[in-house]
Amino acid sequence: MDTPPNPLPDGASVGVIGAGPAGSFFALHLLDLLQKSGRTVRITLIDRKTFSSSGPSGCNMCAGAIGVAMVKKIGALSLPFDPSVIRRVADGYEIHGRDVAVTVRHPERGEIYTVFRGGGPTVSRKDARSFDQYLLDAAVARGAEFFHERVESVERTPAGYRLSFPGGAKKEFDFLVGAFGVNSSVSRMLRIGYVPPPTWHTVQAEIPASNEFIVERLRNRIHIVPGRGKGIRFLAITPKDDFLTLTGIGEHVRIADLQGERERNLALASLLPEGAKIICHCHPQVPVGVASRPYAERMAIVGDAFISRYLKNGIESSHDTARILAEAVTGHGVSERSLRDHFYHPCLRQFRYDNAWGRMLFAIYESVLRKGRLSDTYLGVVNREAAKGNMTQAHILWSVFAGDAPYREIAREAFSFRTLRDLARTLPGGR
């Protein structure tokens, strides 16, 4: 039987396992909401990583592309977007077929900012800052505490939760937030019936590239290339400083699959510096479904360890789930029933059903772009339409690969009578 709503008391202690975007966004939203109501809490963000460190110790295994919509959400927290986190500014995407490519821009959606989630694959520039460190610093500046340590165990207590750390240290909290991400082992310490979401096992690699190559060959754009082998469905090249982040997306991608694409995928090979070596790589998991039981009495899980937009916008999904949880906690309480009704269900309404449209859209565009002749025919249509001032197909492609619009809205535009009629007229043999 559910317990009645249990409000978070003034001065309560809140522990957040994970100080990446999901954890920092939750702290920022909670502090903002409580300040407006004249209440206080003690928030402790806990993470074994330091996001100012270069290499694996600071990396959060993400391609790191942020759109204007996300920048506006950051601004809504009265948090200016720090230019020092920006590693490149892309004005669009370049989508590749076999022999044809199309550049897609969306004037209403603006530029794309590429960032490193940690200090980068090598020693960072002195004037640079990681995106995760920027958010964490903002949360600490507004009153949160950062505890740099690894969680060893999680125990339920009558008043909340107790966390244990190396060396015997312990901390107790009235409310606990799991912002540990889908790649963490912390989920195995919980005893609330939580089951992580299903995931794809992707690969990400950092490749050195000169500024000249990025500007002249890649034209400072993010490039999307369909995979030619069985393992990788899509590849993305994201330029940052003097590096390219090469991401291979598929159900179970190995580094060997990425190397194979470099050798046989001519479109990909032409977009990478000749002979450039991968200096580091990782295998992040990407959620493609929903976690089971991401909440319990006095505890909830945010970010991609719960739910995220299908294959896109993990940072923005972390923000949105964190905001919804902060609103639930401050407005309704921390009981299991309150979290179910005001956190869990609202997140499902925002993401779960929209993701069904996302799966369909990606399946369609994958089936088109991975077939050489068909992909060239379709991208040729996009180019011809754009030359005539009809940007419908270009904007649809932008929305699918940028992930900055609800999938159901993209599908509504893609499958409208007008869009399908115009597409049929533009195809070879059409009128």
C-alpha positions in Angstrom: 0.0 0.0 0.0 1.3 3.4 -0.9 2.3 5.8 1.8 0.8 9.4 1.7 2.9 12.3 0.3 6.0 12.9 2.3 7.3 16.5 1.9 11.0 17.1 1.9 11.6 19.0 5.2 13.3 22.4 5.3 17.1 21.9 5.8 16.9 18.2 4.6 20.1 16.5 3.3 20.0 15.4 -0.3 22.6 13.1 -1.8 23.1 12.9 -5.6 25.2 10.0 -6.9 26.7 11.4 -10.1 27.9 14.9 -10.7 27.5 14.9 -14.5 24.7 16.9 -16.2 21.8 15.0 -14.7 23.1 15.5 -11.1 24.2 19.1 -11.6 21.0 20.1 -13.3 19.0 18.5 -10.5 20.9 20.5 -7.9 20.5 23.7 -9.9 16.8 23.3 -10.3 16.2 22.2 -6.7 18.2 25.1 -5.3 16.4 27.5 -7.6 12.9 26.2 -6.7 13.6 26.2 -2.9 15.1 29.7 -3.0 11.9 31.0 -4.5 9.9 29.4 -1.7 12.2 30.5 1.1 13.3 26.9 1.9 16.8 25.3 2.1 18.4 21.9 1.7 21.9 20.6 1.9 22.9 19.0 -1.4 25.9 16.8 -1.9 27.0 15.8 -5.4 29.1 12.7 -5.3 31.3 11.4 -8.2 34.5 9.5 -8.5 35.5 11.5 -11.6 36.9 15.0 -11.9 35.7 16.5 -15.2 38.7 18.8 -15.5 41.0 15.8 -16.0 42.1 14.7 -19.4 41.8 11.1 -20.6 39.4 8.5 -19.2 39.5 9.8 -15.6 37.5 12.8 -16.6 35.6 11.6 -19.7 31.9 11.0 -19.6 31.8 9.1 -22.9 29.5 11.4 -24.9 29.9 12.9 -28.4 29.1 16.3 -26.9 26.9 18.4 -29.3 24.6 21.1 -27.8 21.9 22.9 -29.7 20.4 26.3 -29.2 17.3 24.8 -27.4 19.7 23.4 -24.7 21.5 26.7 -24.3 18.1 28.4 -23.7 17.2 25.9 -21.0 20.5 26.7 -19.3 19.8 30.4 -19.6 16.4 29.8 -17.9 18.4 28.9 -14.8 20.0 32.3 -15.0 23.2 30.6 -15.9 25.2 32.3 -18.8 26.6 29.8 -21.3 30.4 29.9 -20.8 32.2 30.4 -24.1 35.2 28.5 -22.7 33.3 25.2 -22.9 32.8 25.5 -26.7 35.4 23.5 -28.8 33.8 24.2 -32.2 30.7 25.9 -33.6 29.0 24.0 -36.4 26.4 25.7 -38.6 24.8 22.4 -39.7 25.1 18.7 -40.6 26.4 17.1 -43.7 24.5 13.8 -44.5 26.3 11.4 -46.8 25.1 8.7 -49.2 27.3 6.7 -51.4 28.4 9.4 -53.8 26.0 12.3 -52.9 26.0 14.5 -49.8 23.6 17.2 -48.6 24.2 20.0 -46.2 21.3 20.7 -43.9 20.9 23.8 -41.8 17.9 25.1 -39.8 18.0 28.9 -39.4 15.4 28.8 -36.7 17.4 26.3 -34.6 20.8 28.1 -35.1 24.2 26.7 -34.5 25.5 23.6 -32.8 28.2 23.8 -30.1 30.6 20.9 -29.7 32.1 20.3 -26.2 34.2 17.9 -24.3 32.6 16.3 -21.3 35.9 16.0 -19.6 39.3 17.6 -20.1 39.7 16.0 -23.5 41.8 13.1 -24.8 45.0 14.9 -24.0 46.1 17.8 -21.8 43.5 20.6 -22.2 44.1 24.1 -23.3 44.5 26.4 -20.3 41.6 28.5 -21.5 39.3 25.6 -22.0 36.7 24.1 -19.7 34.7 20.9 -19.9 30.9 21.1 -20.1 30.4 18.9 -17.1 32.8 20.9 -15.0 31.0 24.1 -16.0 27.7 22.7 -14.7 29.2 21.3 -11.5 31.0 24.6 -10.7 27.7 26.4 -11.2 25.9 24.0 -8.8 28.7 24.4 -6.2 28.7 28.2 -6.5 24.9 28.2 -5.7 25.3 26.1 -2.5 25.8 22.5 -3.4 28.8 20.5 -2.0 31.0 18.2 -4.2 32.3 15.1 -2.7 35.0 13.5 -4.9 34.8 9.8 -4.0 33.6 6.4 -5.2 30.4 5.0 -3.7 30.9 1.5 -2.3 27.5 0.6 -1.0 24.0 2.0 -0.6 21.8 1.1 2.4 18.2 2.0 3.2 17.7 3.5 6.7 14.5 4.5 8.5 15.1 8.1 7.6 16.5 7.8 4.1 19.8 6.3 2.8 23.3 5.7 3.9 26.2 5.7 1.5 29.6 4.1 2.3 32.9 5.1 0.7 36.5 3.8 0.7 38.3 4.1 4.0 35.1 3.6 6.0 33.5 7.0 5.5 29.7 7.2 5.5 27.1 9.8 4.7 23.4 9.7 5.4 20.7 11.5 3.4 17.0 12.2 3.7 16.6 11.9 -0.1 18.8 10.2 -2.6 19.0 10.8 -6.4 20.7 8.4 -8.8 22.3 10.5 -11.5 25.0 7.9 -12.2 24.3 7.2 -15.9 23.6 4.0 -17.7 27.3 3.1 -17.8 27.7 2.9 -14.0 27.9 -0.1 -11.7 26.1 1.8 -8.9 22.8 0.5 -10.2 23.8 -3.0 -8.9 24.0 -1.6 -5.3 20.3 -0.6 -5.2 17.6 -2.7 -3.6 14.5 -1.0 -4.9 13.6 -3.3 -7.8 15.4 -1.1 -10.3 16.3 -2.6 -13.7 18.4 -0.4 -16.1 17.0 0.4 -19.5 18.0 -1.8 -22.5 21.0 -0.4 -24.3 23.1 -0.5 -27.4 26.8 -1.0 -27.0 28.4 1.8 -29.2 32.0 2.9 -29.8 33.6 6.4 -29.6 37.1 7.3 -30.7 39.2 10.5 -30.7 41.3 11.2 -33.8 43.8 14.1 -34.1 43.0 16.5 -37.0 44.4 19.9 -37.9 42.4 23.1 -37.8 43.0 23.4 -41.6 41.5 19.9 -42.2 38.5 20.6 -40.0 37.8 24.0 -41.6 38.5 23.2 -45.2 37.5 19.5 -45.6 34.8 19.2 -42.9 33.7 22.9 -43.1 33.3 22.9 -39.3 30.2 20.7 -39.7 29.0 17.5 -38.0 29.0 14.7 -40.6 26.6 11.7 -40.6 27.7 8.7 -42.6 25.7 5.5 -43.0 27.6 2.3 -42.0 28.6 -0.1 -44.7 29.2 -3.2 -42.5 26.7 -5.1 -40.4 27.9 -3.8 -37.0 27.5 -0.1 -37.4 24.3 1.6 -38.5 25.4 5.2 -38.5 28.7 7.1 -37.9 29.0 10.6 -36.7 32.1 12.9 -37.0 32.0 15.7 -34.5 34.9 18.3 -34.7 36.4 19.7 -31.5 39.6 21.8 -31.2 42.3 19.7 -33.0 40.3 16.4 -32.7 37.5 14.6 -34.3 35.1 12.5 -32.2 34.2 9.5 -34.3 31.1 7.7 -33.1 29.8 4.4 -34.3 26.2 3.6 -33.5 24.8 0.1 -33.5 23.5 -2.6 -31.2 26.9 -4.0 -30.3 29.8 -2.2 -31.9 33.4 -3.1 -31.4 36.5 -1.0 -32.1 37.3 -3.5 -34.9 34.0 -2.6 -36.5 35.1 1.1 -36.5 38.5 0.2 -38.0 36.7 -1.9 -40.7 34.5 1.1 -41.6 37.6 3.3 -42.0 39.0 0.8 -44.5 36.0 0.0 -46.7 33.6 3.0 -46.3 34.9 5.4 -48.9 32.6 8.2 -47.7 34.0 7.9 -44.2 37.6 7.6 -45.3 37.4 10.9 -47.2 36.3 12.7 -44.1 39.2 11.6 -41.9 42.9 12.7 -42.1 44.9 10.1 -44.0 46.8 7.8 -41.7 45.5 9.5 -38.5 45.6 7.1 -35.5 42.9 6.7 -32.8 44.5 8.0 -29.6 41.7 6.8 -27.2 38.4 5.1 -27.5 35.5 3.9 -25.3 32.4 1.8 -25.5 29.5 3.8 -24.0 26.2 2.2 -23.6 23.3 4.1 -25.1 19.8 3.6 -23.7 17.1 2.5 -26.2 14.3 1.9 -23.8 13.0 2.7 -20.3 14.3 1.5 -16.9 12.0 -0.4 -14.6 11.2 1.0 -11.1 13.5 4.1 -11.2 12.0 5.4 -8.0 11.2 4.3 -4.4 10.4 5.9 -1.1 12.8 8.8 -0.8 14.8 8.0 -3.9 14.6 8.6 -7.7 16.8 8.0 -10.7 17.3 10.7 -13.4 19.0 11.0 -16.7 19.8 8.1 -19.1 19.8 5.6 -16.3 16.0 6.1 -16.4 15.0 7.4 -19.8 16.3 9.4 -22.7 15.4 10.6 -26.2 16.0 7.7 -28.6 19.6 7.8 -29.8 19.8 11.6 -29.3 20.1 14.5 -26.9 21.3 12.7 -23.7 22.3 16.0 -22.1 18.9 17.6 -22.7 17.1 14.5 -21.5 19.2 14.7 -18.3 18.1 18.3 -17.9 14.4 17.5 -18.4 14.2 14.5 -16.1 16.2 16.4 -13.4 13.8 19.4 -13.7 10.7 17.2 -13.5 12.1 15.5 -10.4 13.0 18.8 -8.7 9.5 20.1 -9.3 8.0 16.8 -7.9 10.1 16.9 -4.8 9.5 20.5 -4.0 5.8 20.6 -4.9 4.6 17.2 -3.9 7.0 15.3 -1.7 9.4 12.3 -1.7 7.0 9.4 -1.0 6.9 6.6 -3.5 3.4 7.6 -4.6 4.4 11.2 -5.1 7.4 10.3 -7.1 5.3 7.8 -9.2 2.6 10.3 -10.0 4.7 13.5 -10.4 8.0 12.3 -11.6 7.8 8.9 -13.2 4.6 9.3 -15.2 5.4 12.8 -16.5 8.8 11.6 -17.7 7.1 8.7 -19.5 4.6 11.1 -21.1 7.4 13.2 -22.4 9.7 10.5 -23.7 8.4 7.0 -24.0 5.7 7.4 -26.6 7.7 10.0 -28.6 10.5 7.5 -28.7 8.3 5.1 -30.6 8.1 7.7 -33.4 11.9 8.0 -33.1 12.5 4.3 -33.7 10.3 4.4 -36.8 12.0 7.5 -38.2 15.5 6.1 -37.7 14.5 2.8 -39.2 13.2 4.5 -42.3 16.2 6.8 -42.8 18.6 4.0 -42.1 16.9 1.8 -44.8 17.2 4.7 -47.3 20.7 6.0 -46.5 22.4 2.6 -46.2 21.4 1.6 -49.7 23.8 3.3 -52.1 21.7 4.0 -55.1 18.6 4.8 -53.1 20.5 7.1 -50.8 22.0 9.1 -53.7 18.6 9.4 -55.3 17.0 10.7 -52.1 19.8 13.1 -51.2 19.7 14.3 -54.8 16.1 15.2 -54.3 16.9 17.1 -51.1 19.5 19.1 -53.0 17.2 19.9 -55.9 14.4 20.9 -53.5 16.7 23.2 -51.6 17.9 24.8 -54.8 14.3 25.7 -55.5 13.9 27.2 -52.0 11.9 24.2 -50.6 13.7 23.3 -47.4 11.2 20.8 -46.1 13.3 17.6 -46.6 16.5 19.4 -45.4 14.7 20.5 -42.2 13.3 17.0 -41.6 16.9 15.6 -41.9 18.2 18.2 -39.5 15.5 17.4 -36.9 16.1 13.6 -37.1 19.8 13.8 -36.6 20.0 16.9 -34.4 17.2 15.5 -32.2 16.0 19.0 -31.2 12.3 18.5 -31.9 9.8 15.9 -30.6 9.9 12.9 -32.9 6.1 13.0 -33.3 6.4 16.5 -34.7 9.1 15.4 -37.2 6.9 12.4 -38.3 3.9 14.7 -38.7 5.9 16.9 -41.1 7.6 14.0 -42.8 4.4 12.1 -43.6 2.1 15.0 -44.3 0.3 14.9 -47.6 2.1 18.0 -48.9 5.5 16.6 -48.0 4.9 13.2 -49.6 3.3 14.9 -52.7 6.3 17.2 -53.2 8.7 14.3 -52.7 7.0 12.2 -55.3 7.0 15.0 -57.8 10.7 15.6 -57.3 11.8 11.9 -57.6 13.1 10.8 -61.0 10.1 10.1 -63.1 7.9 12.3 -61.0 6.0 15.3 -62.4 
